[in-house]
């Protein structure tokens, strides 16, 4: 019997390093959106990652303590299927890292993401200078899984979603 | 233009209002990321003042041509909704969304949950 092997799927990712500023926001969101359109034809998923690109990049622009940050959008192929994954890496102050890490953990562990987001919405009225809603809406509205880790003064945040239909992306 | 509500037109987004027959209408067009939040917050503050001054029965917020609304802009709507909830003569607030942009219903549903009986979210006909 002839054994037919399936060629390994090509890696699909884009990684950018950038100096955080408002002016870079549109370019980064466009990059992420174009990548998603190239690998999937589900407008709901594309919008979810567009939202994630906006929210995570805006947080970097507002809170990054260093002069550079990075963002990667990729398709991760695993035995159980494919996932779209968006990952950001940036430095921040110790106070900010503690605060955002607590909020991320609460969002990641929330049993009811919508109820958790509604609580954040009520709390936002007590935060005059910031919304503190961006992370929460990624689970509640965009149905994205979130994970993070802190290493020294650097935080890595990943959001992901299983995808069912991938385009050929030119591969 | 309604009362003191002067339209805002920028590269990427616009906000304008009209007042007619006891109804105040606010229309947003474009992309509302962090760069739009200060304008939107200021505009909705004036909307709140206008409502208190003129007591319209209905506030219609047409977002059907909004392509993105960031969290800082959601906060501006949350602040207006909370203020209206606390105002005894508050108008009914009707948010009009697009049937082509499903995310709008999910995003604005939070206002209806915050102020049930005051805010409704409806798709444009």
Interface residues (C-beta under 8 A of the other chain):
Chain A: X22 X25 X43 X44 X47 X50 X51 X54 X55 X58 X61 X62 X117 X118 X121 X122 X124 X125 X130 X131 X133 X134 X137 X141
Chain B: X33 X34 X35 X68 X70 X71 X72 X74 X75 X78 X79 X82 X102 X103 X106 X107 X110 X113 X114
